[in-house]
């Protein structure tokens, strides 16, 4: 929206101040100008309004309505105020879903970012086949999510999954691990799969950021005796900060709303141990067809996303100002 | 990644609506005298040849020109809701029987009695599933349920006969368990399938979905939890759908399983597998085994076009005629809903005869709660999962699930 706001400002005020000077342009030309400005802005406004504005406004309104299956036929969705919010927040599943969402997001981001950064640094050094390997890294990104979660489900099967068979064969674990069927392991398993899925995104962006750091900095630092860890600490990390903030903010926003991997692996189970706000919202809307409750949950999720983004951007700006 | 996905979904959705528009224009160009009817079901193409034949013959009987719309299972209700809001409901709509009351409650269906149809002589449970606030909204041609399937060779090797009570099932499952085989398997997954398989244990014991915290329900959950805890049943049941359970049974990894007649073709195809089935055991010998009833209803949506609604009513009458029900049941390994047809069918099909009593004692999942069933069904599988995974004691599991 900010881009549109700016251009709106430009179209209404910009030309007027130009014309403060004694120009001899006819008056109707002025109107034409501002009208033509609007024509340029219209497609973007229309697009944003239709595909971003409308769904969000509709979702917010739906959160205050008793929007059920009959609404579709009758078109009637009684206004219920905050009843949906009270209902979903007071449900015993809400605390579980909130905790799981937090653990899932933090776990995934920490894992993805740490491994992604290590791999990006590793690939920064050119070596035979590094190009091929880097291309292979993108694989998780290229597979349809439904397919990869189905394959992971097989691999993590307690009895016949390859993960357990390997671990038992190598005597890493005495008996097979109930990856997806024990409430104690399921969330960890889902996080591991999500880390695997998120690594390509992190590697790609961080690798791009590393490419942007001038080689001279390292050469100059090497002359002063700063190599390896010191070079990373004083050159790589500070130069990478803007990229890191992008990766983290996008990562958190993407991870908060992850749905398909969890649905594919566990469906939120066993015993709600992998139920997050996103899966709960999906369940309310598309399994129970209680769209009001589902909208309330997803609005809560949107607010969490927004709060996080704003806080993070604030912190980041302050850090840059210093 | 995700935004792209959304675009794809939107694109698909617009394609679907384009397709619909194309269908409806094609439908109106029927020759004079015949009525154009759209029939919507969730049979995945290539459609069942027998069902197609039934549809074709019923089109002739009702003098209708049919447009068939197959919507894959999971998407049917979403599609129906979309059609309800855009006033493009089909003329004949097939619905999974637990969904009928919810859709009827929305006002999207017309009572089937408007067209001279009734539930007389039809399996009681299927009528209960199709009745909302005293009015009958659909008829189901065929019905299915679940039973205890067992591996005959494994049972005779262990020198036991199929169990009829919980105590026998527990003892037998223990005896049948070896390092490679579990004695007993069922689906305890966190979907409606898990709930569906839990109902026999709950209902036969006198439990009810109206009072989840009852001692009977606690007893039923304790029984299944105990089977998992003593190692006679795999801990993985919490992630098994019914097809997974069937695969375990076919692979010889389970000696007994809870499953339905729709698995019979896969069991028959398994070489060297000797199987049979009995009603699901009850806690005491004096209790009656009660299983949930499945199957699909044919309904007439409220489209506002009286001529088409009347023709659709005739079409439903034809699909649920004794002759067509019998043909349908034979093709799909289920039983006709019509009691007389079912009795005759059971005589002619010994492999399905055992389901005759099971279906006669069968209950509709939505009979007590109607449109509120989905919420209760979610609580039931949640409680089951809490219990089976040991996250909560059976009593605490019900209390916790009920508060969600």
Interface residues (C-beta under 8 A of the other chain):
Chain A: X68 X69 X70 X71 X72 X73 X74 X75 X91 X92 X93 X141 X157 X158 X159 X178 X180 X181 X182 X183 X201 X254 X257 X266 X267 X268 X269 X270 X271 X272 X273 X283 X286 X287 X288 X289 X290
Chain B: X1 X2 X77 X78 X81 X82 X84 X85 X102 X103 X105 X106 X107 X108 X189 X190 X191 X234 X235 X236 X238 X239 X253 X302 X371 X374 X375 X378 X382 X385 X386 X388 X389 X391 X392 X400 X403 X404
